[in-house]
């Protein structure tokens, strides 16, 4: 089983939040002062977001960085459990 | 007030865990197959760890990545509260 990468879960969570707010890549990238292409790559888990840009994106989404990390931590915990169960089977 | 960066909290938390286990940089970097200099920079918050290397370091420390992110999320939540209180004062 391919291990789950933090950047993929960060990207997925950022995209879910943007969708939940009904906002476009253009809107959020503008508010966060990052390029649209960069945000899109981060959302798809193709690029590691630097700590500074992650803070900007969260600010643009009005989501505390702590909440993002907690959500990602929870998703990872679920993935880790799944991997452990698969190994035990 | 200087904003707290995720990589600084990740580094601090990794170092705390390594100290708690009484292990050296050499030991953990060897187990994680990362260079000693890289691990040292990550611990000092000077370098962003890629998702792959973060997973390796956590594995070397036998700490689930999810636990690391939860701890970092909690530290960030405390820092965000402090910042909010400072702004309100």
Backbone of each chain as nested JSON, in Angstrom:
{
  "chains": [
    {"id": "A", "residues": [
      {"number": 1, "name": "UNK", "atoms": {"N": [0.845, -1.202, 0.0], "CA": [0.0, 0.0, 0.0], "C": [0.879, 1.25, 0.0]}},
      {"number": 2, "name": "UNK", "atoms": {"N": [0.603, 2.161, -0.894], "CA": [1.391, 3.397, -1.0], "C": [1.177, 4.234, 0.268]}},
      {"number": 3, "name": "UNK", "atoms": {"N": [2.255, 4.659, 0.928], "CA": [2.053, 5.449, 2.141], "C": [1.43, 6.806, 1.807]}},
      {"number": 4, "name": "UNK", "atoms": {"N": [0.612, 7.282, 2.715], "CA": [-0.034, 8.577, 2.521], "C": [0.97, 9.673, 2.863]}},
      {"number": 5, "name": "UNK", "atoms": {"N": [1.05, 10.667, 2.02], "CA": [2.0, 11.76, 2.244], "C": [1.291, 12.968, 2.845]}},
      {"number": 6, "name": "UNK", "atoms": {"N": [1.991, 13.628, 3.751], "CA": [1.405, 14.798, 4.411], "C": [0.97, 15.849, 3.391]}},
      {"number": 7, "name": "UNK", "atoms": {"N": [1.795, 16.081, 2.373], "CA": [1.434, 17.156, 1.431], "C": [0.144, 16.84, 0.671]}},
      {"number": 8, "name": "UNK", "atoms": {"N": [-0.125, 15.528, 0.443], "CA": [-1.373, 15.166, -0.24], "C": [-2.578, 15.475, 0.646]}},
      {"number": 9, "name": "UNK", "atoms": {"N": [-2.45, 15.176, 1.937], "CA": [-3.564, 15.444, 2.853], "C": [-3.741, 16.943, 3.097]}},
      {"number": 10, "name": "UNK", "atoms": {"N": [-2.628, 17.662, 3.133], "CA": [-2.724, 19.124, 3.278], "C": [-3.45, 19.694, 2.06]}},
      {"number": 11, "name": "UNK", "atoms": {"N": [-3.053, 19.253, 0.877], "CA": [-3.671, 19.757, -0.349], "C": [-5.158, 19.436, -0.412]}},
      {"number": 12, "name": "UNK", "atoms": {"N": [-5.476, 18.195, -0.105], "CA": [-6.875, 17.754, -0.123], "C": [-7.719, 18.588, 0.846]}},
      {"number": 13, "name": "UNK", "atoms": {"N": [-7.163, 18.832, 2.035], "CA": [-7.902, 19.566, 3.065], "C": [-8.086, 21.029, 2.668]}},
      {"number": 14, "name": "UNK", "atoms": {"N": [-7.06, 21.61, 2.065], "CA": [-7.177, 23.001, 1.601], "C": [-8.232, 23.106, 0.509]}},
      {"number": 15, "name": "UNK", "atoms": {"N": [-8.221, 22.13, -0.39], "CA": [-9.202, 22.153, -1.482], "C": [-10.625, 21.971, -0.945]}},
      {"number": 16, "name": "UNK", "atoms": {"N": [-10.789, 21.049, -0.005], "CA": [-12.123, 20.853, 0.604], "C": [-12.63, 22.147, 1.234]}},
      {"number": 17, "name": "UNK", "atoms": {"N": [-11.735, 22.837, 1.914], "CA": [-12.127, 24.085, 2.567], "C": [-12.504, 25.157, 1.53]}},
      {"number": 18, "name": "UNK", "atoms": {"N": [-11.709, 25.228, 0.474], "CA": [-12.008, 26.213, -0.583], "C": [-13.348, 25.902, -1.235]}},
      {"number": 19, "name": "UNK", "atoms": {"N": [-13.597, 24.622, -1.514], "CA": [-14.875, 24.218, -2.103], "C": [-16.025, 24.548, -1.152]}},
      {"number": 20, "name": "UNK", "atoms": {"N": [-15.82, 24.257, 0.127], "CA": [-16.88, 24.502, 1.112], "C": [-17.26, 25.989, 1.148]}},
      {"number": 21, "name": "UNK", "atoms": {"N": [-16.28, 26.833, 0.826], "CA": [-16.547, 28.276, 0.83], "C": [-17.005, 28.764, -0.544]}},
      {"number": 22, "name": "UNK", "atoms": {"N": [-17.084, 27.845, -1.496], "CA": [-17.533, 28.201, -2.849], "C": [-16.604, 29.193, -3.525]}},
      {"number": 23, "name": "UNK", "atoms": {"N": [-15.305, 29.063, -3.256], "CA": [-14.366, 30.03, -3.828], "C": [-13.518, 29.397, -4.936]}},
      {"number": 24, "name": "UNK", "atoms": {"N": [-13.012, 30.254, -5.796], "CA": [-12.195, 29.773, -6.92], "C": [-10.713, 29.804, -6.543]}},
      {"number": 25, "name": "UNK", "atoms": {"N": [-9.923, 29.058, -7.322], "CA": [-8.47, 29.099, -7.169], "C": [-7.974, 30.535, -7.324]}},
      {"number": 26, "name": "UNK", "atoms": {"N": [-8.545, 31.245, -8.291], "CA": [-8.121, 32.617, -8.558], "C": [-8.352, 33.506, -7.332]}},
      {"number": 27, "name": "UNK", "atoms": {"N": [-9.506, 33.363, -6.737], "CA": [-9.848, 34.174, -5.567], "C": [-8.872, 33.914, -4.414]}},
      {"number": 28, "name": "UNK", "atoms": {"N": [-8.716, 32.629, -4.077], "CA": [-7.884, 32.292, -2.915], "C": [-6.407, 32.581, -3.177]}},
      {"number": 29, "name": "UNK", "atoms": {"N": [-5.937, 32.288, -4.394], "CA": [-4.523, 32.557, -4.679], "C": [-4.251, 34.057, -4.62]}},
      {"number": 30, "name": "UNK", "atoms": {"N": [-5.212, 34.851, -5.085], "CA": [-5.047, 36.314, -5.015], "C": [-4.999, 36.797, -3.572]}},
      {"number": 31, "name": "UNK", "atoms": {"N": [-5.929, 36.283, -2.76], "CA": [-5.984, 36.701, -1.355], "C": [-4.723, 36.262, -0.602]}},
      {"number": 32, "name": "UNK", "atoms": {"N": [-4.181, 35.107, -0.991], "CA": [-3.002, 34.577, -0.29], "C": [-1.7, 35.107, -0.894]}},
      {"number": 33, "name": "UNK", "atoms": {"N": [-1.824, 35.841, -2.0], "CA": [-0.641, 36.34, -2.721], "C": [0.32, 35.223, -3.127]}},
      {"number": 34, "name": "UNK", "atoms": {"N": [-0.271, 34.137, -3.61], "CA": [0.542, 33.076, -4.211], "C": [0.024, 32.913, -5.642]}},
      {"number": 35, "name": "UNK", "atoms": {"N": [0.825, 32.338, -6.506], "CA": [0.363, 32.197, -7.885], "C": [-0.709, 31.114, -7.943]}},
      {"number": 36, "name": "UNK", "atoms": {"N": [-1.599, 31.265, -8.922], "CA": [-2.678, 30.299, -9.096], "C": [-2.101, 28.905, -9.361]}},
      {"number": 37, "name": "UNK", "atoms": {"N": [-1.054, 28.836, -10.156], "CA": [-0.443, 27.538, -10.468], "C": [0.146, 26.874, -9.236]}},
      {"number": 38, "name": "UNK", "atoms": {"N": [0.761, 27.687, -8.384], "CA": [1.351, 27.158, -7.153], "C": [0.258, 26.59, -6.245]}},
      {"number": 39, "name": "UNK", "atoms": {"N": [-0.81, 27.37, -6.042], "CA": [-1.897, 26.9, -5.176], "C": [-2.504, 25.613, -5.722]}},
      {"number": 40, "name": "UNK", "atoms": {"N": [-2.668, 25.584, -7.035], "CA": [-3.243, 24.394, -7.656], "C": [-2.346, 23.171, -7.426]}},
      {"number": 41, "name": "UNK", "atoms": {"N": [-1.035, 23.346, -7.556], "CA": [-0.117, 22.228, -7.317], "C": [-0.125, 21.788, -5.861]}},
      {"number": 42, "name": "UNK", "atoms": {"N": [-0.211, 22.764, -4.948], "CA": [-0.28, 22.431, -3.523], "C": [-1.557, 21.632, -3.248]}},
      {"number": 43, "name": "UNK", "atoms": {"N": [-2.673, 22.097, -3.807], "CA": [-3.955, 21.402, -3.575], "C": [-3.922, 19.97, -4.101]}},
      {"number": 44, "name": "UNK", "atoms": {"N": [-3.2, 19.76, -5.195], "CA": [-3.134, 18.416, -5.76], "C": [-2.042, 17.557, -5.113]}},
      {"number": 45, "name": "UNK", "atoms": {"N": [-1.377, 18.118, -4.094], "CA": [-0.346, 17.353, -3.381], "C": [0.904, 17.164, -4.19]}},
      {"number": 46, "name": "UNK", "atoms": {"N": [1.098, 18.031, -5.193], "CA": [2.269, 17.888, -6.055], "C": [3.429, 18.756, -5.614]}},
      {"number": 47, "name": "UNK", "atoms": {"N": [3.135, 19.702, -4.74], "CA": [4.205, 20.584, -4.275], "C": [4.102, 20.741, -2.761]}},
      {"number": 48, "name": "UNK", "atoms": {"N": [5.256, 20.725, -2.084], "CA": [5.278, 20.999, -0.656], "C": [5.066, 22.508, -0.473]}},
      {"number": 49, "name": "UNK", "atoms": {"N": [4.108, 22.893, 0.355], "CA": [3.943, 24.317, 0.646], "C": [4.953, 24.7, 1.72]}},
      {"number": 50, "name": "UNK", "atoms": {"N": [5.667, 25.805, 1.531], "CA": [6.559, 26.271, 2.598], "C": [5.693, 26.729, 3.771]}},
      {"number": 51, "name": "UNK", "atoms": {"N": [6.29, 26.782, 4.942], "CA": [5.542, 27.193, 6.136], "C": [4.936, 28.58, 5.959]}},
      {"number": 52, "name": "UNK", "atoms": {"N": [5.691, 29.47, 5.311], "CA": [5.189, 30.842, 5.116], "C": [3.966, 30.849, 4.193]}},
      {"number": 53, "name": "UNK", "atoms": {"N": [4.05, 30.094, 3.09], "CA": [2.935, 30.117, 2.133], "C": [1.732, 29.355, 2.674]}},
      {"number": 54, "name": "UNK", "atoms": {"N": [1.99, 28.333, 3.474], "CA": [0.876, 27.613, 4.099], "C": [0.12, 28.561, 5.041]}},
      {"number": 55, "name": "UNK", "atoms": {"N": [0.871, 29.369, 5.772], "CA": [0.236, 30.346, 6.67], "C": [-0.585, 31.349, 5.863]}},
      {"number": 56, "name": "UNK", "atoms": {"N": [-0.057, 31.803, 4.72], "CA": [-0.793, 32.759, 3.868], "C": [-2.073, 32.154, 3.314]}},
      {"number": 57, "name": "UNK", "atoms": {"N": [-1.982, 30.913, 2.868], "CA": [-3.161, 30.268, 2.28], "C": [-4.236, 30.083, 3.356]}},
      {"number": 58, "name": "UNK", "atoms": {"N": [-3.822, 29.655, 4.54], "CA": [-4.796, 29.492, 5.63], "C": [-5.434, 30.827, 5.995]}},
      {"number": 59, "name": "UNK", "atoms": {"N": [-4.618, 31.872, 6.001], "CA": [-5.153, 33.196, 6.317], "C": [-6.172, 33.617, 5.258]}},
      {"number": 60, "name": "UNK", "atoms": {"N": [-5.855, 33.346, 3.991], "CA": [-6.763, 33.7, 2.9], "C": [-8.087, 32.937, 3.034]}},
      {"number": 61, "name": "UNK", "atoms": {"N": [-8.012, 31.727, 3.567], "CA": [-9.228, 30.913, 3.747], "C": [-9.882, 31.181, 5.102]}},
      {"number": 62, "name": "UNK", "atoms": {"N": [-9.23, 31.991, 5.922], "CA": [-9.708, 32.276, 7.277], "C": [-9.863, 30.983, 8.102]}},
      {"number": 63, "name": "UNK", "atoms": {"N": [-8.881, 30.118, 7.948], "CA": [-8.844, 28.858, 8.698], "C": [-7.572, 28.893, 9.547]}},
      {"number": 64, "name": "UNK", "atoms": {"N": [-7.671, 28.698, 10.863], "CA": [-6.433, 28.667, 11.635], "C": [-5.548, 27.52, 11.165]}},
      {"number": 65, "name": "UNK", "atoms": {"N": [-4.255, 27.799, 11.091], "CA": [-3.286, 26.78, 10.687], "C": [-3.396, 25.573, 11.629]}},
      {"number": 66, "name": "UNK", "atoms": {"N": [-3.673, 25.83, 12.887], "CA": [-3.794, 24.73, 13.86], "C": [-4.938, 23.788, 13.463]}},
      {"number": 67, "name": "UNK", "atoms": {"N": [-6.047, 24.348, 12.98], "CA": [-7.182, 23.506, 12.565], "C": [-6.802, 22.649, 11.373]}},
      {"number": 68, "name": "UNK", "atoms": {"N": [-6.095, 23.266, 10.427], "CA": [-5.657, 22.496, 9.252], "C": [-4.814, 21.307, 9.703]}},
      {"number": 69, "name": "UNK", "atoms": {"N": [-3.851, 21.558, 10.598], "CA": [-2.963, 20.473, 11.023], "C": [-3.705, 19.404, 11.802]}},
      {"number": 70, "name": "UNK", "atoms": {"N": [-4.675, 19.827, 12.606], "CA": [-5.473, 18.848, 13.355], "C": [-6.262, 17.956, 12.385]}},
      {"number": 71, "name": "UNK", "atoms": {"N": [-6.867, 18.592, 11.378], "CA": [-7.636, 17.819, 10.389], "C": [-6.721, 16.835, 9.66]}},
      {"number": 72, "name": "UNK", "atoms": {"N": [-5.548, 17.315, 9.253], "CA": [-4.595, 16.451, 8.563], "C": [-4.126, 15.34, 9.501]}},
      {"number": 73, "name": "UNK", "atoms": {"N": [-3.881, 15.68, 10.767], "CA": [-3.467, 14.679, 11.752], "C": [-4.521, 13.59, 11.911]}},
      {"number": 74, "name": "UNK", "atoms": {"N": [-5.783, 13.996, 11.93], "CA": [-6.873, 13.023, 12.05], "C": [-6.962, 12.123, 10.825]}},
      {"number": 75, "name": "UNK", "atoms": {"N": [-6.805, 12.726, 9.653], "CA": [-6.845, 11.927, 8.422], "C": [-5.689, 10.93, 8.392]}},
      {"number": 76, "name": "UNK", "atoms": {"N": [-4.52, 11.403, 8.83], "CA": [-3.354, 10.524, 8.862], "C": [-3.557, 9.38, 9.843]}},
      {"number": 77, "name": "UNK", "atoms": {"N": [-4.145, 9.681, 10.991], "CA": [-4.385, 8.635, 11.993], "C": [-5.274, 7.547, 11.399]}},
      {"number": 78, "name": "UNK", "atoms": {"N": [-6.292, 7.965, 10.642], "CA": [-7.181, 6.992, 9.999], "C": [-6.413, 6.16, 8.976]}},
      {"number": 79, "name": "UNK", "atoms": {"N": [-5.542, 6.824, 8.207], "CA": [-4.753, 6.108, 7.186], "C": [-3.773, 5.142, 7.846]}},
      {"number": 80, "name": "UNK", "atoms": {"N": [-3.182, 5.559, 8.961], "CA": [-2.226, 4.695, 9.665], "C": [-2.923, 3.442, 10.202]}},
      {"number": 81, "name": "UNK", "atoms": {"N": [-4.122, 3.638, 10.704], "CA": [-4.895, 2.509, 11.228], "C": [-5.207, 1.522, 10.103]}},
      {"number": 82, "name": "UNK", "atoms": {"N": [-5.607, 2.08, 8.961], "CA": [-5.941, 1.247, 7.796], "C": [-4.712, 0.422, 7.382]}},
      {"number": 83, "name": "UNK", "atoms": {"N": [-3.551, 1.077, 7.338], "CA": [-2.307, 0.378, 6.973], "C": [-1.985, -0.722, 7.971]}},
      {"number": 84, "name": "UNK", "atoms": {"N": [-2.177, -0.406, 9.259], "CA": [-1.867, -1.4, 10.29], "C": [-2.793, -2.606, 10.184]}},
      {"number": 85, "name": "UNK", "atoms": {"N": [-4.07, -2.34, 9.919], "CA": [-5.036, -3.425, 9.784], "C": [-4.73, -4.282, 8.554]}},
      {"number": 86, "name": "UNK", "atoms": {"N": [-4.31, -3.604, 7.482], "CA": [-3.99, -4.334, 6.241], "C": [-2.791, -5.254, 6.474]}},
      {"number": 87, "name": "UNK", "atoms": {"N": [-1.803, -4.778, 7.261], "CA": [-0.618, -5.59, 7.549], "C": [-0.974, -6.778, 8.434]}},
      {"number": 88, "name": "UNK", "atoms": {"N": [-1.939, -6.556, 9.342], "CA": [-2.313, -7.606, 10.294], "C": [-3.147, -8.695, 9.61]}},
      {"number": 89, "name": "UNK", "atoms": {"N": [-3.776, -8.333, 8.492], "CA": [-4.701, -9.275, 7.827], "C": [-3.952, -10.391, 7.102]}}
    ]},
    {"id": "B", "residues": [
      {"number": 1, "name": "UNK", "atoms": {"N": [4.56, 40.783, 16.842], "CA": [4.985, 39.428, 17.245], "C": [5.229, 38.58, 15.996]}},
      {"number": 2, "name": "UNK", "atoms": {"N": [6.376, 37.968, 15.977], "CA": [6.758, 37.133, 14.832], "C": [5.831, 35.906, 14.764]}},
      {"number": 3, "name": "UNK", "atoms": {"N": [5.216, 35.665, 13.598], "CA": [4.326, 34.497, 13.535], "C": [5.117, 33.2, 13.695]}},
      {"number": 4, "name": "UNK", "atoms": {"N": [4.476, 32.227, 14.303], "CA": [5.131, 30.937, 14.498], "C": [5.021, 30.144, 13.198]}},
      {"number": 5, "name": "UNK", "atoms": {"N": [6.116, 29.543, 12.8], "CA": [6.117, 28.782, 11.55], "C": [5.999, 27.293, 11.839]}},
      {"number": 6, "name": "UNK", "atoms": {"N": [5.262, 26.613, 10.968], "CA": [5.055, 25.176, 11.148], "C": [6.386, 24.429, 11.215]}},
      {"number": 7, "name": "UNK", "atoms": {"N": [7.329, 24.786, 10.34], "CA": [8.588, 24.017, 10.325], "C": [9.347, 24.163, 11.65]}},
      {"number": 8, "name": "UNK", "atoms": {"N": [9.197, 25.315, 12.313], "CA": [9.873, 25.49, 13.609], "C": [9.265, 24.565, 14.659]}},
      {"number": 9, "name": "UNK", "atoms": {"N": [7.942, 24.452, 14.648], "CA": [7.282, 23.587, 15.628], "C": [7.522, 22.116, 15.314]}},
      {"number": 10, "name": "UNK", "atoms": {"N": [7.564, 21.791, 14.037], "CA": [7.885, 20.403, 13.664], "C": [9.292, 20.063, 14.157]}},
      {"number": 11, "name": "UNK", "atoms": {"N": [10.238, 20.955, 13.903], "CA": [11.621, 20.715, 14.317], "C": [11.747, 20.578, 15.833]}},
      {"number": 12, "name": "UNK", "atoms": {"N": [11.108, 21.484, 16.539], "CA": [11.15, 21.47, 18.007], "C": [10.58, 20.152, 18.542]}},
      {"number": 13, "name": "UNK", "atoms": {"N": [9.464, 19.729, 17.947], "CA": [8.798, 18.512, 18.42], "C": [9.64, 17.272, 18.125]}},
      {"number": 14, "name": "UNK", "atoms": {"N": [10.26, 17.245, 16.948], "CA": [11.134, 16.108, 16.61], "C": [12.321, 16.05, 17.576]}},
      {"number": 15, "name": "UNK", "atoms": {"N": [12.882, 17.226, 17.88], "CA": [14.034, 17.259, 18.784], "C": [13.634, 16.806, 20.187]}},
      {"number": 16, "name": "UNK", "atoms": {"N": [12.464, 17.288, 20.642], "CA": [11.981, 16.876, 21.975], "C": [11.835, 15.354, 22.04]}},
      {"number": 17, "name": "UNK", "atoms": {"N": [11.296, 14.79, 20.976], "CA": [11.098, 13.341, 20.947], "C": [12.439, 12.604, 20.951]}},
      {"number": 18, "name": "UNK", "atoms": {"N": [13.381, 13.104, 20.165], "CA": [14.707, 12.47, 20.124], "C": [15.375, 12.553, 21.504]}},
      {"number": 19, "name": "UNK", "atoms": {"N": [15.284, 13.708, 22.142], "CA": [15.869, 13.872, 23.481], "C": [15.197, 12.92, 24.471]}},
      {"number": 20, "name": "UNK", "atoms": {"N": [13.878, 12.842, 24.383], "CA": [13.13, 11.982, 25.314], "C": [13.584, 10.529, 25.188]}},
      {"number": 21, "name": "UNK", "atoms": {"N": [14.018, 10.16, 23.996], "CA": [14.488, 8.79, 23.771], "C": [15.99, 8.657, 24.046]}},
      {"number": 22, "name": "UNK", "atoms": {"N": [16.619, 9.767, 24.406], "CA": [18.052, 9.748, 24.695], "C": [18.887, 9.339, 23.501]}},
      {"number": 23, "name": "UNK", "atoms": {"N": [18.454, 9.772, 22.317], "CA": [19.184, 9.361, 21.104], "C": [19.944, 10.539, 20.497]}},
      {"number": 24, "name": "UNK", "atoms": {"N": [20.979, 10.216, 19.734], "CA": [21.806, 11.247, 19.107], "C": [21.3, 11.552, 17.699]}},
      {"number": 25, "name": "UNK", "atoms": {"N": [21.729, 12.703, 17.187], "CA": [21.428, 13.067, 15.802], "C": [21.948, 11.981, 14.862]}},
      {"number": 26, "name": "UNK", "atoms": {"N": [23.15, 11.475, 15.193], "CA": [23.772, 10.461, 14.343], "C": [22.914, 9.198, 14.265]}},
      {"number": 27, "name": "UNK", "atoms": {"N": [22.425, 8.779, 15.419], "CA": [21.593, 7.577, 15.485], "C": [20.31, 7.738, 14.656]}},
      {"number": 28, "name": "UNK", "atoms": {"N": [19.589, 8.837, 14.922], "CA": [18.291, 9.009, 14.244], "C": [18.474, 9.286, 12.758]}},
      {"number": 29, "name": "UNK", "atoms": {"N": [19.479, 10.073, 12.396], "CA": [19.677, 10.358, 10.968], "C": [20.048, 9.07, 10.226]}},
      {"number": 30, "name": "UNK", "atoms": {"N": [20.829, 8.216, 10.878], "CA": [21.185, 6.932, 10.259], "C": [19.957, 6.054, 10.067]}},
      {"number": 31, "name": "UNK", "atoms": {"N": [19.143, 5.963, 11.114], "CA": [17.934, 5.126, 11.049], "C": [16.949, 5.657, 10.007]}},
      {"number": 32, "name": "UNK", "atoms": {"N": [16.916, 6.984, 9.847], "CA": [15.963, 7.597, 8.913], "C": [16.546, 7.708, 7.5]}},
      {"number": 33, "name": "UNK", "atoms": {"N": [17.831, 7.367, 7.372], "CA": [18.524, 7.506, 6.086], "C": [18.467, 8.93, 5.538]}},
      {"number": 34, "name": "UNK", "atoms": {"N": [18.658, 9.888, 6.444], "CA": [18.822, 11.282, 6.014], "C": [20.183, 11.717, 6.54]}},
      {"number": 35, "name": "UNK", "atoms": {"N": [20.746, 12.763, 5.95], "CA": [22.057, 13.184, 6.432], "C": [21.906, 13.853, 7.795]}},
      {"number": 36, "name": "UNK", "atoms": {"N": [22.985, 13.765, 8.581], "CA": [22.975, 14.361, 9.914], "C": [22.727, 15.871, 9.821]}},
      {"number": 37, "name": "UNK", "atoms": {"N": [23.355, 16.507, 8.84], "CA": [23.195, 17.953, 8.682], "C": [21.751, 18.331, 8.343]}},
      {"number": 38, "name": "UNK", "atoms": {"N": [21.126, 17.516, 7.501], "CA": [19.723, 17.773, 7.126], "C": [18.824, 17.661, 8.351]}},
      {"number": 39, "name": "UNK", "atoms": {"N": [18.984, 16.574, 9.114], "CA": [18.141, 16.389, 10.302], "C": [18.342, 17.529, 11.291]}},
      {"number": 40, "name": "UNK", "atoms": {"N": [19.591, 17.936, 11.442], "CA": [19.888, 19.031, 12.364], "C": [19.196, 20.326, 11.914]}},
      {"number": 41, "name": "UNK", "atoms": {"N": [19.223, 20.595, 10.606], "CA": [18.566, 21.81, 10.094], "C": [17.052, 21.734, 10.264]}},
      {"number": 42, "name": "UNK", "atoms": {"N": [16.504, 20.536, 10.039], "CA": [15.057, 20.359, 10.222], "C": [14.701, 20.597, 11.692]}},
      {"number": 43, "name": "UNK", "atoms": {"N": [15.484, 20.024, 12.592], "CA": [15.194, 20.183, 14.029], "C": [15.257, 21.646, 14.461]}},
      {"number": 44, "name": "UNK", "atoms": {"N": [16.165, 22.403, 13.835], "CA": [16.285, 23.817, 14.208], "C": [15.299, 24.703, 13.446]}},
      {"number": 45, "name": "UNK", "atoms": {"N": [14.415, 24.084, 12.648], "CA": [13.397, 24.852, 11.929], "C": [13.972, 25.655, 10.784]}},
      {"number": 46, "name": "UNK", "atoms": {"N": [15.154, 25.266, 10.308], "CA": [15.797, 26.026, 9.246], "C": [15.503, 25.451, 7.875]}},
      {"number": 47, "name": "UNK", "atoms": {"N": [15.002, 24.23, 7.863], "CA": [14.702, 23.603, 6.57], "C": [13.324, 22.94, 6.634]}},
      {"number": 48, "name": "UNK", "atoms": {"N": [12.56, 23.085, 5.547], "CA": [11.282, 22.378, 5.448], "C": [11.585, 20.913, 5.158]}},
      {"number": 49, "name": "UNK", "atoms": {"N": [11.038, 20.022, 5.95], "CA": [11.207, 18.597, 5.651], "C": [10.193, 18.213, 4.581]}},
      {"number": 50, "name": "UNK", "atoms": {"N": [10.624, 17.498, 3.563], "CA": [9.665, 17.009, 2.575], "C": [8.784, 15.959, 3.25]}},
      {"number": 51, "name": "UNK", "atoms": {"N": [7.631, 15.712, 2.672], "CA": [6.705, 14.725, 3.249], "C": [7.365, 13.358, 3.373]}},
      {"number": 52, "name": "UNK", "atoms": {"N": [8.158, 12.984, 2.381], "CA": [8.819, 11.676, 2.408], "C": [9.818, 11.592, 3.564]}},
      {"number": 53, "name": "UNK", "atoms": {"N": [10.631, 12.642, 3.725], "CA": [11.659, 12.591, 4.765], "C": [11.052, 12.738, 6.154]}},
      {"number": 54, "name": "UNK", "atoms": {"N": [9.969, 13.493, 6.24], "CA": [9.275, 13.605, 7.522], "C": [8.76, 12.223, 7.943]}},
      {"number": 55, "name": "UNK", "atoms": {"N": [8.218, 11.487, 6.99], "CA": [7.737, 10.129, 7.277], "C": [8.894, 9.234, 7.723]}},
      {"number": 56, "name": "UNK", "atoms": {"N": [10.052, 9.358, 7.069], "CA": [11.224, 8.548, 7.442], "C": [11.704, 8.879, 8.848]}},
      {"number": 57, "name": "UNK", "atoms": {"N": [11.745, 10.171, 9.161], "CA": [12.237, 10.592, 10.484], "C": [11.282, 10.076, 11.57]}},
      {"number": 58, "name": "UNK", "atoms": {"N": [9.985, 10.21, 11.322], "CA": [9.002, 9.714, 12.299], "C": [9.134, 8.206, 12.482]}},
      {"number": 59, "name": "UNK", "atoms": {"N": [9.355, 7.507, 11.386], "CA": [9.514, 6.056, 11.458], "C": [10.765, 5.712, 12.274]}},
      {"number": 60, "name": "UNK", "atoms": {"N": [11.843, 6.461, 12.043], "CA": [13.082, 6.216, 12.789], "C": [12.869, 6.452, 14.28]}},
      {"number": 61, "name": "UNK", "atoms": {"N": [11.992, 7.392, 14.609], "CA": [11.712, 7.697, 16.019], "C": [10.586, 6.817, 16.577]}},
      {"number": 62, "name": "UNK", "atoms": {"N": [9.991, 6.026, 15.705], "CA": [8.841, 5.198, 16.073], "C": [7.695, 6.035, 16.641]}},
      {"number": 63, "name": "UNK", "atoms": {"N": [7.464, 7.176, 15.987], "CA": [6.363, 8.069, 16.361], "C": [5.439, 8.161, 15.16]}},
      {"number": 64, "name": "UNK", "atoms": {"N": [4.14, 7.886, 15.329], "CA": [3.257, 8.034, 14.165], "C": [3.259, 9.489, 13.676]}},
      {"number": 65, "name": "UNK", "atoms": {"N": [3.295, 9.658, 12.373], "CA": [3.24, 10.998, 11.787], "C": [2.001, 11.741, 12.287]}},
      {"number": 66, "name": "UNK", "atoms": {"N": [0.921, 11.003, 12.473], "CA": [-0.32, 11.65, 12.952], "C": [-0.1, 12.281, 14.332]}},
      {"number": 67, "name": "UNK", "atoms": {"N": [0.65, 11.591, 15.204], "CA": [0.911, 12.139, 16.547], "C": [1.741, 13.413, 16.452]}},
      {"number": 68, "name": "UNK", "atoms": {"N": [2.739, 13.367, 15.573], "CA": [3.569, 14.563, 15.398], "C": [2.692, 15.745, 14.984]}},
      {"number": 69, "name": "UNK", "atoms": {"N": [1.806, 15.529, 14.005], "CA": [0.976, 16.631, 13.51], "C": [-0.004, 17.109, 14.56]}},
      {"number": 70, "name": "UNK", "atoms": {"N": [-0.529, 16.188, 15.365], "CA": [-1.444, 16.587, 16.443], "C": [-0.704, 17.459, 17.462]}},
      {"number": 71, "name": "UNK", "atoms": {"N": [0.512, 17.03, 17.816], "CA": [1.291, 17.81, 18.785], "C": [1.587, 19.203, 18.224]}},
      {"number": 72, "name": "UNK", "atoms": {"N": [1.989, 19.244, 16.956], "CA": [2.28, 20.533, 16.326], "C": [1.002, 21.377, 16.244]}},
      {"number": 73, "name": "UNK", "atoms": {"N": [-0.111, 20.733, 15.916], "CA": [-1.395, 21.445, 15.859], "C": [-1.761, 22.044, 17.207]}},
      {"number": 74, "name": "UNK", "atoms": {"N": [-1.521, 21.301, 18.27], "CA": [-1.803, 21.808, 19.617], "C": [-0.904, 22.986, 19.979]}},
      {"number": 75, "name": "UNK", "atoms": {"N": [0.371, 22.868, 19.635], "CA": [1.304, 23.967, 19.925], "C": [0.905, 25.218, 19.149]}},
      {"number": 76, "name": "UNK", "atoms": {"N": [0.497, 25.005, 17.89], "CA": [0.073, 26.132, 17.064], "C": [-1.178, 26.792, 17.626]}},
      {"number": 77, "name": "UNK", "atoms": {"N": [-2.103, 25.965, 18.105], "CA": [-3.341, 26.509, 18.673], "C": [-3.003, 27.411, 19.862]}},
      {"number": 78, "name": "UNK", "atoms": {"N": [-2.05, 26.975, 20.684], "CA": [-1.64, 27.784, 21.832], "C": [-1.005, 29.089, 21.363]}},
      {"number": 79, "name": "UNK", "atoms": {"N": [-0.171, 29.003, 20.325], "CA": [0.491, 30.206, 19.801], "C": [-0.531, 31.165, 19.186]}},
      {"number": 80, "name": "UNK", "atoms": {"N": [-1.53, 30.605, 18.496], "CA": [-2.567, 31.459, 17.883], "C": [-3.379, 32.183, 18.952]}},
      {"number": 81, "name": "UNK", "atoms": {"N": [-3.662, 31.487, 20.035], "CA": [-4.418, 32.105, 21.134], "C": [-3.619, 33.247, 21.741]}},
      {"number": 82, "name": "UNK", "atoms": {"N": [-2.326, 32.998, 21.926], "CA": [-1.437, 34.02, 22.5], "C": [-1.424, 35.266, 21.608]}},
      {"number": 83, "name": "UNK", "atoms": {"N": [-1.325, 35.036, 20.284], "CA": [-1.311, 36.146, 19.33], "C": [-2.623, 36.921, 19.394]}},
      {"number": 84, "name": "UNK", "atoms": {"N": [-3.727, 36.177, 19.493], "CA": [-5.035, 36.83, 19.526], "C": [-5.184, 37.673, 20.795]}},
      {"number": 85, "name": "UNK", "atoms": {"N": [-4.727, 37.116, 21.903], "CA": [-4.817, 37.837, 23.175], "C": [-3.934, 39.088, 23.15]}},
      {"number": 86, "name": "UNK", "atoms": {"N": [-2.752, 38.967, 22.517], "CA": [-1.84, 40.113, 22.442], "C": [-2.467, 41.229, 21.607]}},
      {"number": 87, "name": "UNK", "atoms": {"N": [-3.176, 40.836, 20.534], "CA": [-3.83, 41.836, 19.671], "C": [-4.984, 42.522, 20.41]}},
      {"number": 88, "name": "UNK", "atoms": {"N": [-5.673, 41.727, 21.244], "CA": [-6.847, 42.26, 21.948], "C": [-6.434, 43.196, 23.077]}},
      {"number": 89, "name": "UNK", "atoms": {"N": [-5.198, 43.038, 23.561], "CA": [-4.771, 43.812, 24.749], "C": [-4.515, 45.282, 24.38]}}
    ]}
  ]
}
